Amino acid sequence: MKTKEKLALLRKLLKKNRVDLYIVPTSDPHISEYLPDYWKSQSWISGFTGSAGTFAITQNKAALWTDSRYFIQAEKELADSGIELCKQGLPETPSLENWIAMQLGKGDVVGIDGRVFQVTLAKNIIEQQHKCGIKCKSDIDLITPIWDKRPKLPSNKAFIHDLKYAGISVKEKVSEVRKTMKSKGITSYLICALDEVNWLFNIRGNDISYNPVVLSYGFIDNNQAILFIDTNKIDESIANQLNEQGVTIKPYEKIEKFIRNLDKKEIILIDPARTNYQLYKSIPNRVRIIEATGIVTELKAHKNSVELEGFRNAMVEDGAALVEFFYWLDDNLGKTKITETLIAEKLTKYRSKRNEFVSESFSPIVGYADHGAIVHYSATKETEYEIKPKGVLLIDSGGQYRNGTTDITRTIHLGKPTEEEKVDFTLVLKGMIQLAMIKFPVGTRGSQLDTLARMAMWSKNINYGHGTGHGVGSFLNVHEGPMQIRPDNHLPIEVGHVLSNEPGLYRQGKHGIRIENLIACVPDTENEFGKFLKFETITLCPIDTKPIKIEMLLTEEKDWLNSYHKMVFDKLSPMLKKEEKEWLKEKTKKI
């Protein structure tokens, strides 16, 4: 069916169910960023395939909200669909709540499927519309009845994340959680986010592309630690190992009934940003609810020494694979047909040969020429460009290794750079280096550090719409919170945090430039002014020096780049063949 046909069917259901406006987010019951095919309802109904979007429809209008990463993509995918694109963050764009108020009147009804709405969003919609006399049905699913041949929920097997990678046992993690619960006066704790459940119980799976997680819920109180999981996904050996660590296993589908039967004396912690509204509503009225960032969220973000060493080892394997790939690209460019999708295939091929590799950590972003200006561009056979020995090529990719997760962006020039391309590239490079070099006092927030990566661009009246850095999981999700380096994240960056460092510059219709390394926050020094921290750059891959306008770099920036390239060569050259080693030597020579 075409999008317009789907919208027509949905509007019939709205009328039948006496719903005046229906909302479909990009989400699942675990409030995931990447979804199992079964839960890709928003993508199915609208045709928009980005990882962040909210769709709303009435009998007369339909709209979709997404952020600046997807503006260009959304315009193309929503063309001729009858769906209006609402660009989040722009002053002229109404919020979802305001748009609803403009469409509806007193007595009208908004419908949502509470299973896929985070508590925060659902409560905000309900409270805002209540002020306008608008009602809300929070348990209505209007997608399933019209989605013919809807994919089934994944049934892949789970596996244990070995202690040599995890560093801390399940028993120790649960003990640490209980200690924190006690200090906060909490008697029970519901965990819905997949990366948090999988981290806590040292399990992994293949239920979602790129994210090595298994669908599951967690619950902890003073007496039990419960893993809710499809019992067909775990064999006797896994069950025994978990039982030995004090974990009780219950069927995945029993979570709601379990929550409904909580004792009235409980004081339960939920994270409203990572818990679905239907489960929230299932909590008995007599139970006291504490809404706050999850305990596991905080614990997981601080990588232990084993996890950090795993990251470093994974970076060596990933870096070697990338050198092999870039050597292949240099050797074949202009001799054979190379396309954006072929590059994505080659990246996977080279990574798959490396030790501990499991899968990609996200779908590779390969943007040649003006495609690079589409921040989360995804090439297809229909849209891809052939790569020529000229212009700018942006490649953002990553791998899931059992000992770490990688995420790296390199932008390279395939011909003779123009003055504009050189200036743009150097501005991005300066921003990345300034953040990499910084030393900062304990307590410094992500929003403060974000400024460093933008200062060079700001001096030229240039900016970018996405954040500068996101947290990265340890053989888990490539995007991890709660800390980030971006203007609106005011949490401190602390020892053990692993984040991306990825400023970018995008000229629509011309090119996109982004340079990304992963950085780990480590101690620096302590003196009479307090404790100071710094970043260790852990990604290992040469940065293209061809498009650098050398005179724009400060001496300390050149020194940093030369030192970084020496480290890259020293750590990767033992992994490479003779011709690849010579190629790397040339690419990492001093500027």
C-alpha positions, 0 to 999 in steps of 0.5 A, a space after each residue: 500500500 502507498 502511504 495515502 492508502 494507509 492514511 485513509 485506512 487509519 482515518 476510517 479506524 479513527 472514526 470507528 473508534 471515536 478518536 479525533 487525533 491519533 499519535 504514533 511515535 518512533 518507539 517500542 515498549 522499551 523506549 528504544 532508539 532502534 526498533 524490532 521490525 514489529 514495532 516500526 509502526 511510525 515508519 510503516 504508516 508514514 514512510 519516514 525511516 529516520 530513528 526519531 520521529 512522531 506522527 500525528 493524524 486527524 481526519 483532515 491533516 497529518 504531520 510528522 515531527 523530527 529533528 535537524 539530523 533528518 530534515 532533508 531525508 524527511 522532506 524526500 520521504 514524505 513528499 506527496 504523502 499528504 504528511 506535513 513535515 514539522 521541523 523541531 527546534 525552529 521558531 516557526 514550528 509548533 510543538 506536538 502539544 500546541 499542534 494538537 490544541 490547534 486541531 481539536 476542541 473541547 470534548 474531542 479525543 486524542 488516542 495513543 498506544 500507551 505501550 510505546 509512549 514514554 511516561 514523560 511524553 504521555 503525561 505531558 500530552 494528557 495534561 496539556 490537552 486536559 487544560 483544553 478540555 480534550 480527552 485522551 485514550 491511552 490504550 488504543 492500538 489502531 496500527 495492528 488492525 491495518 498492518 497486513 503481514 506485520 513482522 513477528 516479534 524477534 525470537 533470537 537466542 540470548 547469550 551470556 556476556 562473559 565476565 572477561 568483557 563485563 568486568 563485574 558480576 551480576 551479583 555485584 551489580 545487583 548489590 550495588 543497585 540495592 545499596 543505592 536504592 537503600 540510600 535513596 529510600 527506595 524499596 523496588 526498581 523497575 527497569 525497562 530500557 533494553 541496554 540497562 537490563 542487558 547490562 545489569 544481568 550480563 546478557 546480550 542478544 540479537 533482537 534488534 539490528 546493531 544493538 546486541 540486546 534481547 527483549 527483556 525487563 528487570 525488577 529489583 527489590 530487597 529480596 529478589 532480582 527478576 529478569 522478565 524474558 521469553 524463556 525460549 530464548 535462554 537455555 538451561 546453562 544460561 538459566 543456571 548461571 543467572 540463578 547462581 547469581 541470585 536472578 529469578 527468571 519469569 516470562 516476558 509477557 508476565 511483567 504487567 501482571 506482576 507490576 499490577 500486584 505490587 505490595 502497597 508498601 512499595 516505594 518504586 523507582 521508575 525512569 519516566 523517560 525510559 518506561 512505557 506509559 502502560 506499565 506506569 499506569 499498571 502500578 497500583 495507586 497505593 504504591 509510591 512512585 519515585 520518578 528519576 534517572 535510573 540507577 543502572 543508567 548512572 552505573 552503566 555510564 561509568 565504564 569499569 577498568 575491564 570495559 575501558 581496556 576492552 574499548 582500547 583493544 576493540 579500537 585497535 581491531 577496528 582501526 586496522 580494519 579501517 586502514 585496510 578499507 581506506 587502502 582498498 579505496 585508494 587503490 581502486 578509486 578511478 579503476 573500478 566502479 565504487 558506489 556508496 552502498 559498495 563502500 558500506 559492504 566493504 566496511 563490514 567485510 573488513 571489520 568482520 575479519 577482526 577479532 571479537 567482531 559481532 556486527 555493525 553498531 549502526 547502518 553505515 552513513 556513506 555520503 558522497 558530495 551533497 549526500 554528505 550534507 544529509 546528516 543521517 543519510 542512508 544510501 540505497 541502490 536507487 539513491 546512491 552516487 558513484 564515487 569519483 576521484 574528486 570531491 568530498 566523501 563522508 563515512 560514519 560507521 562503527 562495529 560491535 565487538 564483544 569487548 567494545 562498541 566503536 563509532 567513527 567518522 572520517 571525511 576524506 577528499 578524493 581530488 583537489 580541495 577547493 578553498 571553501 572545502 579546505 576552510 570548512 574541513 579545518 574548522 571542523 578539525 579545530 573543533 574536534 581537536 579543541 575538545 580532545 585537548 581540554 582539561 577541566 575541573 570535576 563537575 564540568 557539564 556537557 553543555 559547557 564542553 560543547 562550546 569548545 567544539 563550536 568556537 572555531 565555526 562560530 567565529 565564522 558565523 557557522 554552526 551545526 544542528 546536532 550534538 557534539 558528543 553522545 555516550 557509547 555503550 560497552 558492547 551495547 547501544 552506540 547511543 547511551 546516556 545520560 551524559 552528552 556533550 551538547 548545548 542542552 545537556 547539563 550533566 557533568 562529564 565524569 571519569 569512566 564516561 566514553 563519548 563521541 567527539 564529532 563536530 560537523 559542518 554541512 552545506 546543503 547541495 555541496 558537501 558534509 564534513 564530520 570528524 569523529 573520534 571516541 574519547 574516554 574521560 580519565 583523571 588528570 591531576 589534583 592540586 590546590 585548585 581541585 581535581 581535574 579531568 581530561 579526555 583520552 582519545 581511543 579511536 585509532 584511524 588517520 585523519 585526512 591531511 589533504 584538505 587541511 588549511 595548515 595556516 588555520 591551525 594553532 601550534 598546539 592543534 598541529 602538535 596534537 594531530 601529529 602526536 595522534 597520528 604517531 599513536 595511530 601508526 605505532 598501534 596499528 602498523 603491527 596489525 597490517 601487511 607491508 603495503 598497508 603499513 606503507 600507506 599508513 606511514 604516508 597518511 600519518 606523516 607530520 604536517 
